[in-house]
Amino acid sequence: MADKYIFKIGNLINKFDLIHEYKNNQHYHVFYSQVVQQSSISVAEALKSFKTLDKKYKRGQLTYKPRLPKYRKSGLALVTYPKQALKLVENRIRVPLGNTVKRWFNISDFCLKMPSN
């Protein structure tokens, strides 16, 4: 979604614009809001880095041509939960889900066993 902006207007949007754009998307509400915000910030930072490297390449300061970040089209994806969102409950880590998941499936969270190491 974010890459369409770089090509349509030739500019990168900032991370807060990206977060605001997602708030109108139904998929945003499936995840815990802090997770989507963190993911949006990561995408915006990756695109900003690409733009910086692309400028250096065009000036001849880089020998390789940078490419846009690639993201998986299917399969598992990395999701970052901020520490304040995770809670320790009876030696398990409680991972919260978004309100939409709670409404659709009546599931507000899931728990993971604490690592033994």
FENLIN-V639345 format. One record per pair of residues at least 24 apart in sequence whose C-alpha atoms are under 6 Angstrom apart, sorted by the first residue. I is the first residue (numbers start at 1). J is the second residue. Records with the same first field share a line. If there is no record, write none. Layout:
# FENLIN-V639345
I->J  J
This chain:
# FENLIN-V639345
15->41  44
29->98  100
30->98  100  101
31->97  98
32->97  98
35->80  81
